[in-house]
Amino acid sequence: MRASKKSGRIGSIHISGAETICTKQKLSIMAQQYIERALTHSRGLPDEIVVSVEEITEKPLNAYLLKASTIQCSSPAEARRIIAELLIDTDISGQAVASGFKILDSKKRMRGASLILSNSAARVEPDRSRGVRVSRFGLSKNAFVEITKINRIKRSQFTTVAEAISLASKTAAHPDILAEVCISDDPDYTTGYIASSRLGYIRIPNIKSAGDMRGGRVIYLRQDSKPEDVIKYLEKMPVIIKRSRNR
């Protein structure tokens, strides 16, 4: 589902988006839930809602749900320091870290993620206005139950967290992806995350100030990776997220 609103000279602005992998028996239920979500989003009322259904003919891969944790954080400045330290500990250069923050701080909204090489800080997504969309992922029943047990998640935020950790789990499963940082563009949602196969999924409260509509997603790739292969995986490969590896 993608919902948007026309906005003068810039064409349209993104209001809401969501997706999942489900059985055909659940299609109507999911479509209704996504429409309701678009109509009640804090970014405003959209004037266009598009719900697309695509049959998946390729057997999905399996990925493990990342273990979730929360780092207590009181301000955006502290969040930036925490993220920078974790990224550098993941062998990502200071230049690449700075490049990522520049994207996350920008008022220009990308529909997808930016891809940054870990050493040179070069951006390698083909279209910088579109970015790369992480798509075709869904949760197994066991993984869904595990998410319900994550500490300190408000009931009103459960759907947001479930979708975020699912997306992060698919992303982190690719061997050429070192880390991902995400800040929601929802002005009412101020908890972001950093995730990787080594770190797990780390929630960071107060990653931005309430009311701030800026947000974005940055994915760091190994310097010697093949970006075209990573993009194909992120956008096209269906993946089902299973319960955490050590459960």
N, C-alpha and C positions, 0 to 999 in steps of 0.2 A: 504494500500500500504506500502511495505517495500522495501527500496533500500539499497544495501550494496556493498562493494568493498573488494576483497581479499587483505590481508595484511600479507604476510610472515608467521612468526611463530604463530601469534595470530589468524590466521584463516581469519576473515573478520571484517570490521569496519562498523558501522552504518552510513549511509549517510542521509537518509530521511525516514519519516514515516507519515502516515495520515490515517484517517478513518472517516466515517460518517454513519448515517442511512438515507437512501433515498428510494424513490419509484423506481420500476423497470423501469419506463419511463426515469429516470435520470441516469441509470447505465452507459451508454456509455459516457455521458458527464463527469461524475465524474471520471471515469477511465482515460479518456484522460487528465483531469486536473491534476490528481495525477501523471501520467507518465511525463507530462511536468514539474511538480514540482521537480520530482526526477532528471530529466536531467539537471536542471538549478540551483541546490542547491549549496550554497557557500562552502559546505564541499567537493565538487569535483564531478567528473563523476562516477556514479556507474557502476559496471560490471554485476549487477543482480538487476532486478526490478520485484517484485512479487506483482501482484494485485489479491486479493482474494475477492470473493463475496459469502456471506452466507445468506440464507433465515432466517428471524426471524419469528418464529412461536409463540413465547410468547408475550402476550400483554405488550408493554412497560409501565414502570412506568413514572410518571411525576415528574420533579424536577424544582425548580424555578431558574432562572438566577440570579447569585450573582450580587449585586450592585457593580459597578466598581468605583475605585478612584485611584489617583496617589499620592504617597509621593515623594516630590522632594528630590533627593539624588545626591551627587556629586562624590562619590567614593565607591569602594567595601568595604572599612573599615566602612564607614558610613552606608552602606546597612546592613552589618553584625550587627552593633549595633541596628539598627531599627528592624531587624528581631528578634534578641534575646529578645528585650524588649517586642515585641508583643507576642512572644511565651510564655514568662514567665507570661505575663498578662492573657494568656489563660490556666493557670494552668499546664504548661509543665515545668518539672524540669530543672535546669541548666545542669544536667548531660545529659538529653535527648537532650537539645539544642546543647550541644557540640558534641554529637554523630552525630546529623544531619549535622553539619558543616563539620565534618570529612568526611562524605560520599560525600557531595557536593564539597569538595575541592580535592577529590581523582582523580587521573589521570585514574583510572580504570572506564570504562564506563559500566553502567548497562543498560539493555534494558528496564527495567521498574522502578518502584518505590521501595524504601526501606520503610518498615513499622517499626515504633519505638513505644514502649510503653511509655506513657507520664511520668511515674514516675521512673521506673527502668532503662529506656533507652535500654531495651533489644530489639534486632532486631528479628522480628518474621516472615519475609518473608521466605518461604521454600527454595528458591534457591537464594543465594546472588549474583550470577552472572547474573541471569535473572531478578530478582526482580518481581514485580507484575504490570501487564499492566492494565491500566484503559481503558476499551473497551466498545463498543456497546452504543454509545451515539450520539445524533443528536439534531439539533436546530429546533424549530418551527419557522414559518415565523415571528411571532411577536417578538420572542427573537432575531432573526437575525437583524431585523430592529432596535431594541433597541441597539444592539452592534454598529451599524453604527453611533450612536449618542454619543459614548464615546469620551470625549475630548482628544485631543493631540495624536490621533492615526494617524500615517502616512498611506497613502493609500497603500504603499508597505508592510506595516506590518499588514494590516487588517486581512488577512487569519490566520496569526500566532496568533494574539490576539483572534480571534473568536474561534479557536480551543482550545486555552489555557483556556479561560473562560468557554467554554462548558465542558471541562474535569474537571475543578475545581468545577463547579456547581454540576456535578454528584457526585464527590468525597465528597463535603461538605454536601450533602443531607443525608449521612448515619449518624445515631445518635451516632455511636461509633467513629467517626472521629472528632478530635479536631481541626486540622489544617493541611495545606499542604504548603510546600515551594518548589519552582521550579526555577532552573536556566537552561536556554536552552544551549545545547551543540553546537549550531550554533555560530561560531566565530564572525559573524557579528551582532548578536542580543544580546544586553547587558542589556535588561530590563527583570528582573525576576518578581516573584510575591510571595506573601503570601496570603493564602485564608482560610476562614472558614465560617461557617454559621453565626457566630457573627460578624466577621470582614468584611465580603464581600470579594471582589476580589481586592487586593491592588497591583498595579503595582509599581515596584521599579526600576527606571532607574539606569544605571551604577552599576548594581549588580556585574558585573565583567568587566575586561578590554577588549577592542576590540582586537580580534585575539585570545583570550583565548578559547580553544576548550573543556575545562572542563565544566561539567554541570551534573545535576541530579535532582531527585525528591524525596522528603522525605514526608511521610505521618505519622502523629502522631495519635496514637490510645489511647482511654481511657485505663487505666491500667487494668480494669476488663473486657475488651472486649474479644470476641471470634474471633481471627484473621481469622480462616477458614471461618466464616460467612462473614466477611468484604471482604475477597478475592473473594469469590463467587459473592458478589454484584458487586465489581469493575470490574471483568473480564467477568462475564456472564450475568448480568441482563441488559436488554435493557432499556434505559432511554431517554426520550425526554425532552429537556430543554425548559420550557415555559418562558414567560416574567417575570420580577421581581415580587415578591409577592405584593408589594405595588403600583403596577401600574394598 
